[in-house]
Amino acid sequence: MPSPDPASPNPASPNPASPNPLVPPAQAGDEAFVLAEMTYAELKAAPLDTVVLPLGATEPHNLHLPYATDSIEAELIGRAACRYAHQRGARIALLPTIPYGTETNMRYLPLAMNVSPTTLYAFITDLIESVARSGIRRLLILNSHGGNEMKPLLRELAGKTDVHLFLCDWFRMVSDCYDDIFSEREDHAGEMETSVIMACAPHLVRHADDGELRADQGETRPTRLTAVNAGWVSITRRWDLLTTNTGSGNPHAASAAKGQQLVEVVTERLGEFLVEVGQLPLDETFPFQI
């Protein structure tokens, strides 16, 4: 188990209540597509054809990022992409973010709040049934946590629900431009995640007295198996053995500007998908070109 950091947190921003810089002030509190902020009257007046379900996690992220990092990212990107689509005429709603995910590999770390895959699948299946009963036929699972492997659920429900299911692991959307933005590889609480939180919630990023991130270098330990180290064979990596303080990936080159750039790319790509998927007719060959 990682040693606790004895020093008290030192927020990067003196104003914890500062608004999210990625949400224009004129829109704050007036997001007509956010289900949690809508009334029944507003929902009845705005028929929907697509919903987005953000999926996060509650787990440690090195010594400098909050436990809610994945959920914050899911909410941020979900709002940004739905806003993009809503402004272009999409009939869309953002569902409340699920703040828990699968943490079996962090089982020895304090308050890494685990939901086993079978439990998570059952829970989301119930939500999908609620969506189906509401007459909505398109649902995107927006996943922000690498431990949430949701593709098996899509396969399990194929042909068993009237809802067309889509899955987006947003962190996989930027492989073609990642090296144009970042200098360090990302796994967990590294340069990419730190940059995103710097951009959207800078008051939650902890710094040391010298202004540097209160984080180690995110170095990881290899196994004693050549095939596993080479990536030929996979395992569930036990995080307390893999890392020193739960970070995997060097965060120290992170910046808010990099986070902003990343979110803009993801927002446009995901937002365009949401516009397009809502425009396609739900015929027998959806979504294929036949």
N, C-alpha and C positions, 0 to 999 in steps of 0.2 A: 504494500500500500504506500503511495507517495507520502513523503513527509509533509505535514501541514506547513504553510507559509506563516511564520510568526508575525510578519509585518502587517499592519492594517492596510486595507485597500486604499489606493490613491487615485481617485477618478481622473480621467483625462480632461474632463470638462467640469468647471465649477458650478454648472447649472444642470442638475439631473433632470429638470423638467423641460429642458430645451426641446423644441419640436424636431421631429424627424426631418432632416434636410432633404430627403427624397420624396416627401409629401408636401406639395405646395400649400402654404398656409390657408389659401382660399378654399382648399378642398378638405382640410382637416375637419373631421366630425360631420362631413357632408358627402360621404361616399355612398351614393345611391345603390351600389351593387353589393355592399357588405351586409350579409344577412343579419349579423349580430346587432347592427345599428338600424335595421329597418323595422317598421311597424307592419302589422297585419294588413292595414289599409294600403300601405305602400306596396306590399308584395302582391296584393290582389290587383293593383292597378298596373303592375309591371310583369306580365307573363314571361316566364323564363324557358330557355331550351337547353342551357348548359350551366353546370355548377363546377366549382373548383374546391377540392378538399385538401387543404395544406396539412402535411404530416411532419411533425418535428420529433423532438426527443428531449429528455432531461438528463444531462450527464456532464461530467467535468470536461473542461476545455483548457488544458494547461493551467497556468497560474494567473492568466491575465484576462480570460474571457468568461462570461457567465455560464451557468449551467443551462440556461435557456437559449443558448446560441442558435441551435438548429431550429427551434420554434420561432425565434425572432426572424431568422432568415426566411423561413417558410411564409410567415405572415407578410413580411416586407415584399417579397417577390410576388406572392399571390396578389396582394393589393395592387402593386405596380402593373402587373400583367393584366389583371381584370380592369383596372382603370383605363389602360391602353385600349382594350377591346370594347369596353363600355362607351368610350368616347367615339368609337367608330361604328356604333350601332348594335353591338352584340347584346343579346338578351341573356345576361350572365349574372351569377351571384357567387360571391366568395363565402364559403362555409367557415365556421369557426375552426381554428387550428387545433389539431390533436397534439397535445404537448408531451406525449409519452410514446416511446418506441421500444424496439428490441435491444436489450443491453446485456445479453448473456455473457458477452466477452468482457464486460466491465463489472462482473458480479462481485469482485473483491474490492471495488471502489465505493466509497461512501455515497449513498443517495443517488447512485446511478439507477434511475427508476425503470425497472424492466417490465415489459409486457411481452410475454412469449409470442412467437410468430402465430401459433394457432389461435391464441386469444385475440391478437390484433386483427387477424383475418376475420374472425367471427364478428368482432365489433364493427369493422368497416363494412362487412356484409350486411349487417343490420342497418347501417346508415344508407347503404345503397338501396335497400328495400324501401326506406323512407323516401328517398329521391324518386324511385320508380312509382310509388303510390301518389306522388305529387305530380305525375305526368311529365317528368323531365327525363330525357332520353340520352343525355350526354353528360358524362362525369369524368373529370380529370383529377387523378391523385397526384398532388404536387409534393413530392417527397424531398426532405431536406436532410435525411440521416442515412448514412451508408449502411447502417445495420438493419434498416427496414427494407428487406428484399420483397417487393410487392408483386413482381411478375408472376409468381406461382398463384397468387390470388386471381389475377386476370385469367389465367388458364383454368383455374378451378371453376370460375363463374361463366366461362364462355358457353353460350347457349342456354344458360340457366336464368338469365335476367334480361329484361327488356332494355336495360340501360347499356349504352355503348361505353365501355370503360377505356380510359387512356391513362398512361403513367408517364410522369416526367420526373426524373432525378435531375433537378436543375443544375447540379454541379457537373453533370456530364454533357451539358449543352455547349460548353465553351472550349472543348478540346482543340478545336481548330485555331483558336485565337488566344489560348491560355498563355503561350510563351511570348506573345506580343504585349501582355499586361504584366505578368509576374515573372520573377527570376528564380523562385524556389518551388519545388514540387509540393503539392498539397495532399495531405491525407486526413489530418484531424487537427484543428486549431492552428493551422499554418498560415502562410502569407495570405492566401485567398480569403479564408474565413475571417481572419483578423481584419483585413481590409474592408470587408463587407460590414462588419460591426463598427469599425471606425467611421464608416460613411453614414450608417443609419442610426447608431446608438453610441456615439463616442463617449458618453458619460459612463458607460458600462465597461470600458476597456481600462484595465488597471496598469498604471505606470509606476516605476520606481522613483525614488527621490531625484535621480539624475535625468529623469525624463524618458528613459528607455522603457520598453515594455517590461513588465514584471513577468517574465517568462524565461524558460530555459531554451535551448536550441532546437528542441523537438527531435532529438536524436532517438533512434530506435535500435533495439538489440536484434541481431539475427538469431535464427534457430540453429540447431546442430544438424539440420537436414539440407543437403545441397539442393534437392528438387524443390523443397519449399522456398528456400531463399531465391531460387531462380524463377519462381512463379509457375513451375510445371505442375506442382501439386499444391492444393490450397488447404488451409485449416481455419478454424475460428481462433483468431489471435487473442490470447489472454492479455488484456491491456495493461495490467499491473506488471507483467513480465516484459512486455514489449517496450514500454516507455518508462521514463523517469517520473514525470509529473502529468501524464496523460496526453501530452502533446506529441503529435507525429507530423513533422514538417516544421521548418524554421520560419517563425513568424516575423522576424525582426526587420524585414524589408517592406512590411505592409504599410499602406497609406490609405487615407480616406479617398484620395483621387483615384487610386486603383480600384477600390471598392465601388465607387460611383461608376467607373467605366464598365466594370463587370456587370453591375445591375442594369445598366442601360442596354447592354447587349442581350442579356437574358430577357429583359422586359420586352424588347422589340420582337425577339424570336418567339417567345411564348405568347405574347399578345397577338401576333399575326396568326398563330395557330388557332387561338380561341376565336378570332374573327372568322377564319376560314371554316373551322369545324361547325360553327353555328349556321353557316350559309349553305352547307351541303345538304341536299335532301336525304332523308332517312329511307332510302329504297333498299331493295333486297341485296344490292351489291355494295352498299356503303361500307367503307369509304373508298373502295377500289374503282379504278377506271376500267371499265369493261367495254 
